[in-house]
């Protein structure tokens, strides 16, 4: 019979454990931070109905402490972009924490930096897609677009609750308008659909310029079917006073499962 694999034994006749060259270690930045874990637990559980309860818990955390603040901001951005359906709840939480913890400037600065980082990543796909394209690359690009849209949603909700200013949202719209690629057009459509009502009141010229650009792109026949529908929906939304079809109905986020 063939012999089994050889097992090294120590002096006490016990098997020696093999160790890899690069063993896993906890994230030294925030993996063991009690503040980070508690904030993550709050974001995992907060709902429309329990917002007040979890807000009180969040206020007890030293969020403005320079040791914890960068990681807390990173957590907020990651959660909001990956769970855009809860962006209104996260925005209300951030509004109250901005007042109590004094982190509004840090939060908006982080949002602007995150916007540019994600946007530059999307623009990079314009060059990558000129070469060979794999299914993995397509999946990565789709995920990057979804996260970018999620971040646009979060910033728009922060604008609606007064954390971000209309000028900050307008700068992002201008940035998207400067590029003629399809990914920028999609971002512009999403941003207008999220914050078009407020921008039309504070930056009417910018909104007019943006919609004229969308009309031109729609008319030149260069858009694929998905972007044609998205562009037309955005223009229809503006024509309807930025009210979605069906009137002013309020759509609350769905109930969420409590996670540890």
C-alpha positions in Angstrom: 0.0 0.0 0.0 1.3 3.5 -0.7 2.5 5.4 2.4 0.7 8.5 3.6 2.4 11.9 3.7 5.3 12.3 5.9 4.6 14.3 9.1 7.4 16.0 11.0 7.3 15.4 14.8 8.8 17.4 17.6 10.7 15.9 20.5 7.6 15.1 22.4 6.3 13.1 19.4 3.7 15.8 18.6 3.1 16.9 15.0 4.8 20.2 14.0 2.5 22.9 12.7 3.5 24.3 9.4 3.6 28.1 9.1 3.2 30.1 6.0 5.6 32.9 5.1 2.9 35.6 5.2 0.3 34.7 7.9 -2.9 36.7 8.2 -2.7 39.5 10.8 -5.5 41.8 12.1 -5.7 45.2 10.4 -3.6 47.3 12.6 -5.3 50.5 11.5 -8.8 49.9 12.7 -9.4 46.1 12.9 -9.0 46.0 16.6 -10.5 49.5 17.4 -13.5 49.3 19.7 -14.8 52.6 18.3 -14.7 51.3 14.7 -16.5 48.1 15.7 -19.2 49.9 17.6 -19.7 52.3 14.7 -19.9 49.4 12.3 -22.5 47.8 14.5 -24.6 51.0 14.5 -24.5 51.3 10.7 -25.4 47.6 10.4 -28.5 48.0 12.6 -29.8 51.6 12.1 -33.2 51.9 10.4 -35.6 54.7 9.8 -37.5 53.8 13.0 -34.4 53.3 15.2 -32.4 56.2 14.1 -32.8 58.2 17.3 -31.7 55.3 19.5 -28.5 54.6 17.5 -27.8 58.3 17.1 -27.5 58.5 20.9 -25.1 55.6 20.9 -23.0 57.2 18.1 -22.8 60.4 20.1 -21.1 58.6 22.9 -18.2 57.6 20.6 -15.0 59.8 20.3 -15.6 60.3 16.6 -13.6 63.6 16.3 -10.5 62.0 17.9 -7.8 62.1 15.2 -7.0 58.5 16.0 -10.4 57.3 15.0 -11.8 59.9 12.7 -10.1 58.8 9.4 -11.3 55.3 9.8 -14.8 56.3 10.8 -15.1 58.5 7.7 -13.8 55.7 5.5 -16.4 53.3 7.1 -19.2 55.8 6.4 -18.1 56.2 2.8 -17.8 52.5 2.2 -21.1 51.6 3.7 -23.0 54.4 1.9 -21.7 53.6 -1.5 -22.3 49.9 -1.1 -25.8 50.4 0.3 -27.3 53.3 -1.5 -30.8 52.4 -0.5 -29.9 53.4 3.0 -28.2 56.7 2.0 -31.0 58.9 3.4 -30.6 57.2 6.8 -26.8 57.5 6.8 -27.1 61.2 5.7 -29.4 62.0 8.6 -27.1 60.3 11.0 -24.1 62.2 9.6 -26.1 65.5 9.8 -26.6 65.1 13.5 -23.1 63.8 14.2 -21.6 66.7 12.2 -23.2 69.0 14.7 -22.5 67.1 17.9 -19.0 65.9 17.0 -18.0 68.8 14.8 -16.9 66.7 11.9 -18.8 68.4 9.0 -15.7 69.8 7.3 -13.8 66.6 7.6 -16.8 64.6 6.3 -17.4 66.9 3.2 -13.6 67.0 2.5 -13.5 63.2 2.6 -16.6 63.0 0.3 -15.0 65.3 -2.3 -11.7 63.3 -2.2 -13.6 60.0 -2.5 -15.6 61.4 -5.5 -12.4 62.3 -7.4 -10.7 59.0 -6.5 -13.7 57.0 -7.8 -14.1 59.2 -10.8 -10.5 58.9 -11.8 -10.8 55.1 -11.5 -13.8 55.2 -13.9 -12.0 57.3 -16.4 -9.1 54.9 -16.3 -11.4 52.2 -17.7 -11.8 54.3 -20.9 -8.1 53.4 -21.6 -8.2 49.9 -20.3 -11.2 48.9 -22.5 -9.3 49.9 -25.7 -7.3 46.6 -25.2 -8.3 43.0 -24.6 -11.4 42.7 -22.4 -12.0 39.8 -20.0 -15.2 39.0 -18.1 -13.4 39.8 -14.9 -12.5 43.2 -16.2 -16.1 43.8 -17.2 -17.4 42.8 -13.7 -14.8 45.1 -12.1 -16.0 48.0 -14.2 -19.6 47.4 -13.4 -18.9 47.3 -9.7 -16.8 50.5 -9.9 -19.8 52.2 -11.7 -22.2 51.0 -9.1 -20.1 52.2 -6.2 -19.6 55.6 -7.9 -23.4 56.0 -8.3 -23.8 55.0 -4.7 -21.4 57.7 -3.6 -23.3 60.3 -5.8 -26.5 59.2 -4.0 -24.9 59.6 -0.6 -23.5 63.1 -1.4 -26.9 64.2 -2.8 -28.6 63.1 0.4 -26.0 65.0 2.5 -26.8 68.0 0.3 -30.5 67.6 1.0 -30.0 67.6 4.8 -27.6 70.6 4.7 -24.3 68.9 5.3 -22.9 69.6 1.8 -23.5 72.9 0.0 -25.0 73.4 -3.4 -21.7 74.8 -4.6 -20.0 71.5 -3.7 -22.5 69.5 -5.7 -22.3 71.9 -8.6 -18.5 71.5 -8.8 -19.0 67.7 -9.2 -21.6 68.3 -11.9 -19.2 70.6 -13.7 -16.5 68.0 -13.4 -18.7 65.3 -15.0 -19.8 67.7 -17.7 -16.3 68.4 -18.8 -15.7 64.9 -20.1 -17.5 63.6 -23.1 -17.3 59.9 -22.3 -20.2 57.6 -21.5 -19.3 57.0 -17.9 -19.2 60.7 -17.1 -22.6 61.0 -18.9 -24.1 58.3 -16.7 -22.7 60.0 -13.6 -24.2 63.3 -14.6 -27.6 61.8 -15.2 -27.5 60.1 -11.8 -26.4 63.3 -10.0 -29.1 65.3 -11.7 -31.7 62.7 -10.9 -30.6 62.8 -7.2 -30.1 66.6 -6.7 -31.6 68.2 -9.8 -34.3 70.0 -7.9 -32.0 71.8 -5.6 -29.4 72.5 -8.3 -32.1 74.0 -10.6 -32.9 76.6 -7.9 -29.3 77.5 -7.0 -27.4 76.8 -10.3 -30.0 77.1 -13.0 -27.5 77.9 -15.7 -25.5 74.8 -14.9 -28.6 72.6 -15.1 -29.6 74.1 -18.4 -26.1 73.5 -19.8 -26.2 69.9 -18.5 -29.6 69.2 -20.0 -28.6 70.7 -23.3 -25.6 68.4 -23.4 -27.8 65.4 -22.6 -30.2 66.4 -25.5 -27.3 66.7 -27.9 -25.9 63.3 -26.9 -29.3 61.8 -27.2 -29.7 63.2 -30.7 -26.3 62.3 -32.1 -27.1 58.5 -31.9 -23.8 57.6 -30.1 -25.4 56.2 -27.0 -26.1 52.6 -26.4 -29.7 51.6 -25.5 -29.1 51.6 -21.7 -27.7 55.2 -21.7 -30.4 56.4 -24.1 -33.1 55.3 -21.7 -31.2 56.8 -18.7 -30.6 60.1 -20.5 -34.3 60.3 -21.7 -35.5 59.5 -18.1 -33.3 62.3 -16.8 -34.7 64.8 -19.3 -38.3 63.6 -18.6 -37.6 64.1 -14.9 -36.6 67.7 -15.4 -39.6 68.3 -17.6 -41.8 67.1 -14.7 -40.2 69.5 -12.2 -37.8 66.8 -10.9 -40.7 64.8 -9.6 -40.6 61.1 -10.3 -43.4 59.5 -12.1 -46.3 58.8 -9.7 -46.0 62.2 -7.9 -44.3 63.0 -4.7 -44.6 59.6 -3.1 -41.9 58.9 -0.5 -40.1 55.6 -0.9 -38.7 54.4 2.4 -35.8 52.0 2.4 -36.8 48.3 2.9 -36.5 46.6 6.2 -33.0 45.3 6.8 -31.7 42.2 8.5 -29.8 42.9 11.7 -26.1 42.0 11.3 -23.5 41.6 13.9 
